[in-house]
Amino acid sequence: MIWNALDSFSIQGVQFLVMLFMARLLSPGDYGLVGMAAIFIAVSNSLIDSGFSQALIRKQERTEVDKSTVFYFNIVVGVLLYFIAFVSAPLVADFYKMPLLTDVIRVLCVVFFLNSLCVVQRAEFTSRLDFKSLMKASSIGAVISGIGGVVVAYAGYGVWALVGQQIASVFITMVLLWKMSDWRPIKAFSWTSFREMFSFGSKLMLSGLINTIYKEIYPIVIGKLFSAPDLGHYNRAKHFAQFPSTNLTNIMHRVSYPVLCQIQNEEERLRTLYRKFLNLAAFVVFPLMMGLSALAIPLTNVLIGEKWLFCAQILQVVCFAMMWYPIHAINLNLLQVKGRSDLFLNLEIIKKILGVSMLFLTAPYGIIVMCYGQIVNSLLSLIINTYFTGKLIDFGFFKQMKDYFPTLLLGLMMFSAVWGLTFIIENQYIVLVVGGLLGAAIYIGGSVLFRFSELQDIKDLLIKRGKKNE
């Protein structure tokens, strides 16, 4: 978990720092233009990564034929996706009335093929819990591509700095993963192996595709109904909110999935460990997201300038929707561990129908109201996700909310104190320092005072890690 945390936060940390520099050099419109092309990247990653790599990790006796089958299949998918993107690029540009978008999509989508080349290597490292190697490859790629992106942006190339940065990051990471991995494909493709993994992986792939398209519907609608700068503000706000939420979720997911797969038939042990993962995720993510919401305006003004004020206003709301993301992801993890990818798919379809309905209800009232709709939809989705969790391991919605309630209440107390401070102190730098310290003092102090078990779990983890190093 520690190496996985370093992996996620080193990459996102570097990208975050790069974004701070580039956001001052580029305009919201430049980010909006890349955001319009982002749906292609998101869909390709979903199709390439979500299904067969998870099936490969879950399979306890993986053969070289299995790995090579996944490798060759992903290459075909990567090439096919790039062809679709290349042909459809002019149609997308016409939809948004942005002629430059044609070239942006055709160049940016080279990452489809690059990503398909290293899926098996990622799955191998993940199944062995070797997140140290993944961290090295990803962080080096992020640093080199980030430096290059800033240089290109400073030279005045606008949106192409963002495009070049993304391609360079994927390419460098892919090369390093091949260099560090001792696995190489053999000349073999098994239809038997393909069908076996397809029965499980295809449902996850389709679920991931539905989820990805749903998440990209908001940028599509904003880009069409409003403007590229508005989309740029929305995407930057989502980026800020995803930094703590998505990274911590990925850490928990990438560690919990292979671990829980190993004990998938030990019901009592599975329930105990699963509950621990959920409570730990809520204990860490809830205060971070509430604190980020409370300090959104001074933080945004200090980091990327007052021209991004609308981004800060969006961020204040989005944080309360994103704070539930790790709870959703870990609940859905259980369905994969139990091999119920059919339920996983059915839940995604139901939730996305609900989400799209919420989008169309709120879109006429502006971007901020759309973000409030995301909070409502997130809570409704939580009820749906936890229904089958209750059926499978007897840990449903009400039992989970009972566990989360102390964390949620303490987090809201911290949010109220920090948010109120922003109205008292005018200097934004002082607000950030004092607000951050006040929030940490209230939350950590309350956790100690009320003896939160999650705090002891973190202490135990660090103590065990220290003893292992010794």
Secondary structure as GFF3:
##gff-version 3
##sequence-region A 1 470
A	DSSP	alpha_helix	2	25	.	.	.	ID=ss1
A	DSSP	alpha_helix	28	49	.	.	.	ID=ss2
A	DSSP	alpha_helix	52	58	.	.	.	ID=ss3
A	DSSP	alpha_helix	64	96	.	.	.	ID=ss4
A	DSSP	alpha_helix	101	108	.	.	.	ID=ss5
A	DSSP	alpha_helix	111	116	.	.	.	ID=ss6
A	DSSP	alpha_helix	119	127	.	.	.	ID=ss7
A	DSSP	alpha_helix	131	154	.	.	.	ID=ss8
A	DSSP	alpha_helix	159	180	.	.	.	ID=ss9
A	DSSP	alpha_helix	191	225	.	.	.	ID=ss10
A	DSSP	alpha_helix	228	262	.	.	.	ID=ss11
A	DSSP	alpha_helix	267	294	.	.	.	ID=ss12
A	DSSP	alpha_helix	296	304	.	.	.	ID=ss13
A	DSSP	three_ten_helix	306	308	.	.	.	ID=ss14
A	DSSP	alpha_helix	309	322	.	.	.	ID=ss15
A	DSSP	alpha_helix	325	337	.	.	.	ID=ss16
A	DSSP	alpha_helix	341	362	.	.	.	ID=ss17
A	DSSP	three_ten_helix	363	365	.	.	.	ID=ss18
A	DSSP	alpha_helix	367	393	.	.	.	ID=ss19
A	DSSP	alpha_helix	397	424	.	.	.	ID=ss20
A	DSSP	alpha_helix	428	449	.	.	.	ID=ss21
A	DSSP	alpha_helix	453	469	.	.	.	ID=ss22
###
